[in-house]
Amino acid sequence: MAATEPVMVIGAGASGLAAADALARRGLRALILEKEPHIAGPWRRRHLRLSLNTHRAFSSLPGLSYPPGTPAFPSREQVIAYLERYAGERGLSIEFGFEAAAVARDGDGWTVTAADGRQRHAAHVVFATGHDKVPWTPDWPGRSGFSGRLIHAADFGRVEDYEGKRVLVVGAGNSGFDVLNHLSGGHPSGGKAAAVWLSVRQGPSLLPKRIGQVAVHRFAGFMDRLPIPLTDLAIAATQRAVLGDIHRLGLPKASRGGATRLRDEQIAIPVDDGAVAAMRAGRIGIVAPLVRFDGGKAVLSDNSALDADVVIAATGYRTGLETLLGGLGVLDEATGRPLSSGGQPTGQKGLWFTGMKPTIMGHFHSAVVEGRALAAAIATGS
């Protein structure tokens, strides 16, 4: 069947919108397919106090700035409103409620089939569904019999939901510290968790969100231009100078530098916004890795056990692309992540990815850079 669209972009997040806009600037119409009934579905599902960890200067798309008065780190509601406004002002074409269930080669292009049987055809298909689409929780022994509440960090909800609760956070990555930052501040009404512990296997390379009133991410452009080993040193030096020796608090040393892990393992650099101070004050305890559950207890690798009311798994995400693209040789077999992103060829003509790799500059900046490279590659036939 002949392709009926020049390009289809799957996903109406920042990467999908940036890619469609970059294609439009080169005269190529792109139809965006979005499974949700609205833009920014993942942002709408996250907790109400979520904000960007990237500065607004690096968190916009071409042709539209945030409104005057937007804080340095835009809130969940401000990001949603911004993306909705961007799609409208740029005149992007979006078909909502289209959940891709199958992707197949179709003559000179591709056919994407929705869960309800609808089909769309295009010469090029761009996946902009993100590297953090599907929350992933380990299958700990005894998990099904845990009498407390086990959730993923993506479902954190409201801070006040944890008032008086004993909370175990598993994982010291970006989402783990996001949870800890919120729990350490409690709730404006004064309610706080009864106890908070952090179960950590690998120590973080940590950056403060601010130094005084200065947003640390303002320096991301400079750090991004440094060689990776120098960036690792700059992160470690900033961590030590601003946060002190966090290993004295019980946090293990990081196995590798933050920039190295970001490049090689696609692990985002966590940001501290109060959690370390809470650790130093004894409000957050550092404990051994979680290994299993035993009724209402969380059992740790040192054979100690915690009576936790809530266990929050800050254990990362998966792309969820294996069922759609698993047989095409375009994904890493171990992680399910795309082997290429942006304008890089995938080995499958007309199949592309964008926004799949975290960078020190942040997701929005990466969406713009990769969207432009992708549009150039499609427009020139490279």
N, C-alpha and C positions, 0 to 999 in steps of 0.2 A: 504494500500500500504506500502511495506517495506521501511524503511528509506534508502536513498542512500548516505547520508553524515553522518559522525559521529556527526559533529556540524556545524550549520550555525550561523554566527554572523551578525546581521543587523546593519550596520553603520560602515563606514571606517574612523572614527575619532580616536583620541588618545585612547579612551577606547576600541574601536573595534580592533584596531591594537594590543594593549597590550594584550587583551584577546586571540586573535588568536595566537600571539607569545607564550604566556604562555602555551596554549594548545599544540602547536607544540613541545615545550620543553619536554612535557610529552608524546610525540608520538601520539597525536591526531590531525588529519588534520581538519582544519576549513575552510569553504568557507565563505568569507565575501561578503554580499550583500549590494551594495551601490547604492542609487537612482541617485546620481549625475554622470556625466561622468568622474569625477576625485576625487581624495582624497581632504579632507579638504574643502568641499563645503561651510559650514557655515563661515569659515575664509575668503574665497574668496568674500563672499557677504558683509562682514563688511567693515567699512570705512578704507581708506588707511593708516591712522595714528594710527590704533589700534596696541597695543602691549600687551604682557602678563603682568599681575600684579603680577605674581609669578616669582621668581628668576630662572635663567636658571639651577641652581644646582638642583632644584626640578621640572624641567619641561622637562625632557628627559625620554625616554623609555629604557628598558634594552638592553644593547649591543651596544648603539650608543650615543655618545655625540654630542653636538653642535660643529660646526667648531670653530677653534681658532679665536679670535677676535669678537665673538658674544657678544653683550652687555648684561648687567645684566638682562634686560627685553627684550627678543627677539621680533622683530617686526612681523607684520602680514606676510610679505613675507618670513621671516626666519622660521616661524612656518610652513608655507605651504611647503617650500622646505625641511624642516626637516622630516615632515611626509611622503612626497613622497619618500625621500631617505630611510627612515626606512622600508617602505613596500617593496621597491625593494631589499634592502640588506638582509632583513630577509626572502625573498622569499615567501611572503604571497599571498594567492590566493584570488583575488577580482573579482567579477562579477559586472561591472559597469552598470548603467542604469536600475537597478532592484529596482523598487519602491514597497515595500510591501503594498498590498491593503487588504489582508485577511490572517489570521493565524488560523489554525484549527488542532485539534487532529486528527491523522491519524494512526490508529493501534498502533504500539509501538513507534511512533514518532510524528512528526509534519509536516504539509504541509504549506508552505508559498506561496501565490499566488500574482503575480505581477499585477500592474495596466493594463498591456497589456495581461494578461492571462497566462503568463509563470508560471510554478510551480516548486518548489524545495522542497525536502524532507530530513529530518534529524531526528536523534534520539534526538538531543538537539537543541534548538533555544535560542540564547542569544541576547537580545535587548541592543544595545550600542548606542542608538540614542540620548541620552543626556537629561538633565533636562531643557534645554533651546532651544528646537527645534522650537517651534512655538511662535513668538512674540504675546503678548496679550495686547490689548488696551481696556480700559473700554468703554462701550457704553454710553458716556455722553449725556444727553439731548441736542438737538440742534446740535449734531455732524455733521449730514449730511448737515446742512445749513451753516456751518462755511465757511466763504469766504477766510480765510487764508489757509495755508498748514498744515495739521495734519499728522505727521509721527511717526513711532515707532523708538526708539533709535537704533534698529538694522539697520535702513536705514539712519543713520546719514549722510553718504556721505563724502563730502570734507568740510573742515573748511571754505574755501574761498566761498562756496555756501551761507554762512550766512553773508557775508560782507554787512553792512548797514541795516540788518534786525533786527526787534524786535522779540526776541526769548524767548518763555516760555518753560522751562523744567519742566516736571511734574514727581516728584519722586526723592528721595534722596538716592536711593540704589546704587549698584555697577555700573549699566549702566548709571544712572543719573549723578554720579560723573565723569564717564568716559567722557561723553559729556561735562560737565562743565569744566573739566580740559583742554579739547581741545579748547573750546570757549574762555576760559580765556586767552589763549596764542595767540589767533588770528591766523594770517597766516604770514609766513616769509616775504611776500611782504608788510606787514603792514596793510592789511585790517582787520577790526574787525566788529563784530555785533554792531548795533546801541544801542541795549539794551538787557540785558540778565536777566531773572528772574527765580527763582526756586520756584515752588509751592510744598510745602511739608506738608504731613499729619503726618508722624512719623519721628522723628529725627533719624539721623544715629549714629551708633557706628563706628567711623572713624579712620583709620590709615593713617599716612603719607607714601608716597611711599619711601621716603628716609629721613634719618637724616644726614644732611651734604652730604657726598658722600657715605654713607652706606645704602644699600638697607634693609629696615625694614623686608622684607620677609625672609631675611637670618636667622632670629630668629624664624621662624615658627616651626621648629622642636622642639625647647625648649618649645614654647607655647603649642604645640600639646600634650606634655606630662603632662602638668599641669591639675589638676582638673578644670572642666568647670568654677566654680565660681572664681578661681584664674586667669584663662585666661580672664574672663570678667573684672576683676580688672586691669590686666596688659594692656588690650586694652584701658580702660578708662584712666589709668595713662599716657600711651604714648600719647594718644590724647590730654590730658590737658597740658602735658609738652612741646609738640612740636607745637601744633596748638593753644594753649590757650583755653580760655573759648568760645567755638563756639556758645554757647547759647546766648551770648551777641550780636551775629550777627543776631539773630532772628530765629535760628534753634531750633525747639522743642527738649526737652530731649528725649532720646531713652527710649522706654517702658521697654526694657530688655537689658541685656548685649549682646555684639556682638557674643560671642561664644555660648551663650544660644540660640539666635535666629538662628544662623547657624545650630545648632543641631536640634532644635525643628521645625523651620519654613523653613529651607533650604534657608535662606536669606544670601547671601554672604556679607562679610564685605567690604564696599566701601573703596576706596583708594584715598587720596588727592594728587594731583600733580599740585597744583597751584590754584585750585578753591577757597580754603579758603582765600588765600591772595587776590584774586580778590573780594571776599565778603567784606573783611576788607577794601579794597580800594574803595568800592562802585560801582565796575563794575558789580557785580552780586547782585541783590536785592532778598530778601527772602519775599515771599508773601503767602497768605492763600491758602488752598486747592482749586483746580479747581472743580467746581460743574456742570457747564453747559456752553454751547455756545449760544451766541445771535448775529447772523449775523457775523460780523467781530470781535466781542469781546469775550474774555474769562472771564466768570463771576466766581468770587471766593466766598468762603463760608462767607466772611465778607461783601458781597454785593458790593464789589468794582469790577471794570472791567478793563481789559487790552486790548489795541489795539495791538494784536500780529500778526505779519506776519507769524510766524511759531510756531507751538506747537509740542514739541517733547515729546512723551509719553514714559518715562523710567519706565514703569509699569510692567515689568517682562515678564515671558515666561511660556508656558505650555509644557507638554511632547508630546501632540498630540497622545497619545496611546489609548484614550478612544474608538475610533471607531474600533481599532484592537483587544483590549483585555478587553473591558469594561464588558463583561459578565463572566469573569473567576475568579473574586474575588481576583485579584492580584494587584489592584490599589486602592488608597485612593479615595473614592467616591467624596469627596469635591474638591480635587486638581488634580486628575488624575495622581499623582505620584505613582511609584511602592512602595509597602509596604516593599520590601526587595531589596537588591543589593549585588553584589559580590557573594560570595559562599553561601549566605543565601538561604534556600529553599523557594519557592514561594507558595507551596501547589499544584502546577501543575507539575507533573513529567516531567523533560526535558525542562522546561521553566525557563529562567534565565534573570537577569538584571545585568548590570555593568555600573559604572560611572554615577549613577543617583543622587548622593548626594554630594553637594559641601562640601569641607573641608577646614580648615585653611591652609593645606599644598598645596592645589591647585589641579586642575583637572588632570594634568599629574601624579602627585604622587598618587592620588586616583586611577587612571586608572591602575597603576602598581600593587598596593596593592590588589585591587579588582580583577584584572585579574588573579593574582596568586591564590587567594582564590577560584575563580570560577573554574580554571583549576584543582585545587586539588579536589574540590567537584565532578566534572564530572569524573575525572580519577578514583577516589576511589568509585564512585557510592553512595556517601553520600547525 
